[in-house]
């Protein structure tokens, strides 16, 4: 766990006294000062139970009558499992604390702190009375495509946040998706990080015999389908993509997608196709079928990333944004709200609905007073037990280069060995375009290339600034294919132009190493953007010499790796 995240987990720890039928929290203004206030929470009914713990409802005991404040508390045992393995609850704490921060609102269930006794860990969370998607699904028929697209787009955005920050959930299913609001405007939140995994040294593959995830939503690689085929592929971030695809199809059909393991086995082994038959509600659109089919690609190499999935046309149906934080809302200190009430932690679900983000900033004992400008996302400053301050800065709409670099390294196992070597922070990636395949064949024979003076200048500058780390993806316009990947191995030699280039009035040449000469049809990568911040500008239609983001390069590398693997079968 990184140092900042460890500080966050420590800061969220609640000093607690356990009594029969209730718990009491004490709050301090400083690490060494006596408690300045207390809260008592009465334990109410159990509202959920799963493999990783029990969830109960709690109500805050108030001195004066007012609207009740409710929270959900998940209790998890510290005991060693029956198979002798030890549950590392710190992973779950890290995940729920991390993604409870305002910059990830509203895709995850907010937590308000955690506490423990000798045998159990308790996580206090926002209470959502509508329950989870599994219960709702069980009492309704198939969802419409519009409703499903609302839900799925939010899930993929949440998954993207997790992956970009080095986490995989590994157990996404309807029972772990809580409902904040239903039709006509669905809002759902990801919960239960019981078996989530923080990336360690850029790898999420779990070398373990234990099966993580829930049968029916677990990806084929989680069940060992590809161990003999490719021993390096066991767990990647793609397990979450599979799970979201399964959730989407289950909602659309109103039934389980793979009710028996044999159904999944036949699908993975190409003995049966996906069944899109709906008992009611008509046929699914072609765009919907295409989206689900891509998400449920049996082999993880061929599944899209969250970034690519969000660019699919089926998700272009408008999803209204979450309710905004009031512009005049303030983040208050640990003493009082603007109304003069004593401040409690962000533990209240009031009958009068509030944004969980507003609850967090209003009630947090760790929040420092500040005003949120109307045109920025909120930040929050936390205070650790030794009073060291830690500030979390808001994320931008497009993921930062640093976070993209971190998360993409997670799935290097999906790439061919040569392509793994060039996916590093130092590299710069460009799409070069040619009018014919002959140029590609000539270059492959002599390991040289030249472009127009304009593009040559761009590449030469990038080579100098990056210290020689330039990778090029070549496309041929007329054949509608990418035709290879190569990296520059020398700067531009402006004085020596090969004769067959002089005829085109081009000048200069540079040497290169070809990493792949597989042909990749545009149809398989037509949704890959030039960069994440401009999803409508696609890599297949960019100008000659356009630099693309590392995230988009990774998506094209993944597609190349999948095509190369397919041709070898």
Number of C-alpha atoms within 10 A of each C-alpha: 12 9 8 13 16 16 20 21 20 19 23 24 17 20 16 18 14 12 10 7 10 16 16 17 18 15 20 16 15 14 13 10 9 11 14 11 14 13 16 19 20 17 18 14 9 14 14 16 12 12 8 16 16 16 21 18 21 25 19 21 16 13 6 6 7 8 12 14 18 24 25 28 27 23 21 21 18 16 13 11 10 7 7 8 10 11 17 13 19 15 17 20 25 23 26 27 23 22 23 21 23 23 20 19 18 24 23 25 27 29 27 28 24 24 17 19 12 8 10 15 19 22 23 24 26 21 25 17 15 13 17 22 20 17 13 16 17 12 8 10 17 19 19 14 20 19 18 19 22 22 25 20 22 21 26 21 17 20 26 24 23 22 27 22 19 24 25 28 24 27 24 28 24 23 19 18 23 25 22 20 14 13 9 9 15 19 21 22 23 26 23 23 22 24 19 23 21 23 20 13 10 16 20 21 18 15 10 9 9 11 13 17 22 15 16 19 26 22 29 22 19 24 19 16 18 18 13 9 9 11 10 14 24 22 26 24 28 24 25 29 28 27 24 24 21 26 26 26 26 22 26 25 21 19 16 14 21 18 12 11 12 10 16 21 17 12 18 18 11 11 10 12 12 16 10 15 12 15 12 12 14 9 11 15 10 9 13 18 16 14 19 21 17 18 25 26 19 22 18 28 22 23 23 25 27 23 22 19 23 21 18 19 13 20 20 12 13 10 17 10 9 13 9 11 17 12 12 10 16 20 25 22 19 21 16 15 16 13 6 8 10 12 18 24 23 25 28 26 24 15 10 8 8 13 16 24 21 18 22 27 25 24 26 25 25 22 20 17 15 16 14 18 13 13 7 10 16 22 20 23 16 21 22 20 16 12 13 10 13 16 12 15 14 15 16 11 8 12 16 13 12 11 15 20 19 18 22 22 21 24 24 21 22 23 22 18 12 12 19 17 11 20 22 14 15 13 17 24 24 26 23 20 22 17 12 13 15 11 16 20 13 13 16 17 9 11 17 19 21 23 22 16 14 11 17 22 15 15 28 18 15 20 21 14 13 13 12 20 20 25 26 25 23 22 29 22 16 10 14 15 20 25 22 20 24 21 21 22 17 18 21 23 14 14 9 12 18 15 9 11 17 13 9 10 11 19 20 21 21 21 18 21 17 17 19 18 17 16 19 21 18 19 10 15 20 15 24 29 26 25 20 22 14 10 18 13 15 18 27 23 17 16 12 17 22 19 22 21 19 23 24 22 25 23 23 20 23 26 22 29 23 21 18 18 14 10 9 7 5
